[in-house]
Amino acid sequence: MENTQPLPNLLTEQRMTDAWADVLKQPADSSVLKPSAHRLAFADPEFLLRREARGIRIQLEMLKPDLDQSAQGIHNTVVVFGSARFVSPEQAQEQLMQAGDDPQAKTVAQRHVRNAQHYEHARQFAHLVANYSDGLPAEQRLYVCTGGGPGIMEAANRGAHEARAPTIGLNIALPHEQHANPYVTPSLSFKFHYFAMRKMHFMIRAKALVAFPGGFGTLDELFEVITLVQTKKAQPVPIVLFGSSYWKRLLNFEAMVEEGVIAPEDLNLLHFVDEPQVAWDVIARFYRL
């Protein structure tokens, strides 16, 4: 009987290398972590985890997320930062009800209720980004990218997910295990060991940064971007600070100008907003969308 199966296109087919077959021969138990001089170097976790192999691990953290995103058509992102401690309005109200008459628990719950507005605003903003990109060619779309964790990150991933758009999470391995939130697209859920590589991936595809109120991690990521743009190590992008009262209480940028540690024009890098639509308008004006 004649074989009607189409012949593979040998010019475009991506076949697994024979090396991977060698990796699969290794036993799938704890013995794989024991030193073995005979094991192929790239199939030897004990070798790859040595201090001297750190450079290789950094290269791999650079390469894997880049290749995977390119293969899935992710070229442009809007990066959303913010506190991992904020909860949704629904969760905040539930905590307030459970607090009862406990003064301390009630104080904490009331703060969660107050900050839940930031969660909701991040969700709404991400929805706007996803709606804009719907139906556009892949190279023109903007995808929401976060750190993949809870709080503001979850809210932004959720807003894009609810608009049926792919959404990216760049998670980080921490001493207290942090799992990706359920709204990150599984094939775009990456996990990093090195903070430096994670921050680099935030910037590689970023066309805008939106920073909601947050703690040390948010500040670290925010000032990394500001520094890269100020020193022209990165292309200019809109840097949006959502929650103007929070940011202006926390950071006195005018004092920095008065002391001469930054130039007056450096303040033009920052945009203070309080509404999701206004945040999107800043980005739309910047790129004349």
FINUDO-207892 format. One record per residue (C-alpha): residue in one letter; chain; x, z, y. Coordinates in steps of 0.05 Angstrom, whole numbers. Each point is the difference from the previous one (the first is absolute). Layout:
N
   residu   chaine       xx       zz       yy
        a        A        X        Z        Y
...
END
This chain:
289
   residu   chaine       xx       zz       yy
        m        A        0        0        0
        e        A       27      -19       68
        n        A       22       57       44
        t        A      -40       -3       65
        q        A       34       60       32
        p        A       31      -19       67
        l        A       75        1        2
        p        A       30       54       44
        n        A       30      -22       65
        l        A       72       18      -13
        l        A       17       -7       73
        t        A      -48       53       24
        e        A      -12       45      -61
        q        A       29       69        8
        r        A       21       23      -70
        m        A       24       69      -17
        t        A       75        2       -9
        d        A       30       15      -67
        a        A       28       63       32
        w        A      -69       31        3
        a        A       -8      -10      -75
        d        A       63       41       -8
        v        A      -30       55       43
        l        A      -62        2      -44
        k        A       43       13      -61
        q        A       18       69       28
        p        A      -38       58      -32
        a        A      -59       26       41
        d        A       17       73       -6
        s        A       45       52       32
        s        A       61      -28      -33
        v        A        0      -57       50
        l        A       25       50       52
        k        A       60       20      -40
        p        A       66      -34       17
        s        A       16      -61      -41
        a        A       60      -44       12
        h        A      -30      -56      -41
        r        A      -64       -5       42
        l        A       -6      -57       50
        a        A       17       28       69
        f        A      -67      -19       32
        a        A      -38       29      -59
        d        A       36       67        5
        p        A      -40       50       43
        e        A       54       53       -8
        f        A       51      -48       30
        l        A      -46      -26       55
        l        A      -15       72       23
        r        A       73       17       10
        r        A       22       15       71
        e        A       48      -59       -1
        a        A      -59      -47      -13
        r        A      -37       21       63
        g        A       15      -66       34
        i        A      -33      -39      -56
        r        A      -62       44        3
        i        A       -5      -11       75
        q        A        5      -75      -11
        l        A      -56        3      -52
        e        A      -45       39       48
        m        A       13      -54       51
        l        A      -13      -58      -47
        k        A      -61       21      -42
        p        A      -52       13       55
        d        A       24      -61       39
        l        A       -7      -48      -59
        d        A      -67       29      -21
        q        A      -30       -5       69
        s        A       25      -71       11
        a        A      -29      -21      -67
        q        A      -68       28       21
        g        A        1      -35       68
        i        A       12       62       42
        h        A       38      -25       62
        n        A      -27       42       58
        t        A      -22       72        2
        v        A      -29       51       48
        v        A       33       66      -17
        v        A      -41       63        9
        f        A       35       68        2
        g        A      -31       69        7
        s        A       -9       69      -30
        a        A      -10        7      -74
        r        A      -39       65       13
        f        A      -62      -29       34
        v        A      -62       -6      -44
        s        A      -62      -43        4
        p        A      -60       24       40
        e        A      -37       11      -66
        q        A       55       44      -28
        a        A        7       38       66
        q        A      -74       17        2
        e        A        2       23      -73
        q        A       59       45       15
        l        A      -37       29       60
        m        A      -60       16      -44
        q        A       44       32      -53
        a        A       36       43       53
        g        A      -62       42       10
        d        A       13       62       41
        d        A       75        3      -14
        p        A       31       -3       70
        q        A       67      -29      -22
        a        A      -31      -52      -46
        k        A      -50      -18       53
        t        A       54      -11       52
        v        A       38      -47      -46
        a        A      -64      -37      -19
        q        A      -20       -9       73
        r        A       69      -30       14
        h        A      -11      -48      -58
        v        A      -68      -19       29
        r        A       33      -13       68
        n        A       56      -42      -30
        a        A      -46      -39      -46
        q        A      -15      -45       59
        h        A       71      -28       -7
        y        A      -14      -16      -74
        e        A      -64      -37       19
        h        A       34      -37       57
        a        A       57      -23      -46
        r        A      -52      -24      -50
        q        A      -37      -39       54
        f        A       63      -30       28
        a        A       23      -25      -68
        h        A      -68      -31      -10
        l        A        9      -39       65
        v        A       68      -26      -24
        a        A      -29      -22      -66
        n        A      -60      -34       32
        y        A       45      -40       46
        s        A       42      -25      -59
        d        A      -59      -18      -44
        g        A        0      -75      -14
        l        A       66      -15       36
        p        A       58      -35      -36
        a        A       46       49      -34
        e        A       57      -10       50
        q        A      -46       20       57
        r        A      -32       62      -31
        l        A       16       71       20
        y        A        0       51      -56
        v        A       -6       75        9
        c        A       62       37      -25
        t        A        8       76       -4
        g        A       43       51      -35
        g        A      -52       -1      -56
        g        A      -15       75        1
        p        A      -59       42       22
        g        A      -27       14       70
        i        A        7      -55       52
        m        A       34      -44      -52
        e        A      -59        6      -46
        a        A      -48      -14       58
        a        A       35      -64       20
        n        A        6      -25      -71
        r        A      -74       18      -10
        g        A      -23      -39       61
        a        A       36      -63      -24
        h        A      -23       10      -71
        e        A      -73        7       22
        a        A        8      -67       35
        r        A       23      -29      -67
        a        A       70      -14       25
        p        A       65       14      -38
        t        A       34       62       27
        i        A       72       24       -8
        g        A       28       69      -14
        l        A       74       17        5
        n        A        2       68      -34
        i        A       59       47       -5
        a        A       21       45      -58
        l        A       -2       72       25
        p        A       14       68      -33
        h        A      -75       12        0
        e        A      -27      -61      -35
        q        A      -37      -47       46
        h        A      -45      -52      -31
        a        A      -24      -63       34
        n        A      -69        6       29
        p        A      -55      -37      -37
        y        A       -9      -54       53
        v        A       69      -32       -6
        t        A       -2      -66      -38
        p        A       34       16      -67
        s        A       47      -60        2
        l        A       21       20       71
        s        A       12       73      -15
        f        A       75       13        4
        k        A       39       63       -9
        f        A       68       16       32
        h        A       54       50      -11
        y        A       38      -14       65
        f        A      -34       13       66
        a        A       46      -50       34
        m        A      -22      -57      -45
        r        A      -73       18        8
        k        A        6       -1       76
        m        A       36      -67       -4
        h        A      -58      -29      -39
        f        A      -49       26       51
        m        A       35      -42       52
        i        A       17      -63      -39
        r        A      -71      -28        6
        a        A      -28       43       56
        k        A      -34      -35       57
        a        A      -27       64       30
        l        A        6       76       -8
        v        A      -58       47       10
        a        A       19       74       -1
        f        A      -54       52       -5
        p        A       13       74       11
        g        A       49       26      -52
        g        A       58       45      -15
        f        A       74       -8      -12
        g        A       -7      -60      -46
        t        A      -44      -37       50
        l        A       49       16       57
        d        A       59      -23      -42
        e        A      -34      -67      -16
        l        A      -24       -9       72
        f        A       67       11       33
        e        A       35      -44      -52
        v        A      -45      -58       23
        i        A        7       16       74
        t        A       76        2       -7
        l        A        3      -66      -38
        v        A      -44      -35       52
        q        A       34       32       60
        t        A       69      -20      -25
        k        A      -25      -70      -19
        k        A       20       11      -73
        a        A      -72      -20      -16
        q        A      -48      -50       31
        p        A      -47       29       53
        v        A      -64       26      -31
        p        A      -58       39       30
        i        A       10       74       -9
        v        A      -68       34        5
        l        A       -6       75        7
        f        A      -71       19      -22
        g        A      -25       65       29
        s        A       28        2       70
        s        A      -12       74       12
        y        A       40       18      -62
        w        A       59      -45       16
        k        A        3       18       74
        r        A       -1       74      -16
        l        A       52       -8      -54
        l        A       49      -48       34
        n        A       16       -2       74
        f        A       27      -70        7
        e        A       -2        4       76
        a        A       49       58       -3
        m        A       48      -44      -40
        v        A       -4      -52       56
        e        A       11       53       53
        e        A       62       25      -37
        g        A       27      -70       -7
        v        A        3        0      -75
        i        A      -46      -60       -6
        a        A      -15      -56       49
        p        A      -68       -4       36
        e        A      -15      -66      -34
        d        A        8       33      -68
        l        A      -69       32       12
        n        A      -29      -70       -4
        l        A       15        0      -74
        l        A      -56       51      -11
        h        A      -75       -7        3
        f        A      -45       62        1
        v        A      -70      -11      -28
        d        A      -59       41      -24
        e        A      -47      -51      -31
        p        A        9      -46      -60
        q        A      -22      -62       38
        v        A       48       14       57
        a        A       57        7      -50
        w        A      -17      -67      -30
        d        A       -7      -31       69
        v        A       72       21       16
        i        A       25      -38      -61
        a        A      -46      -60       12
        r        A       24       -7       72
        f        A       73        6      -20
        y        A       -6      -58      -49
        r        A      -55      -37       39
        l        A      -45        1      -61
END
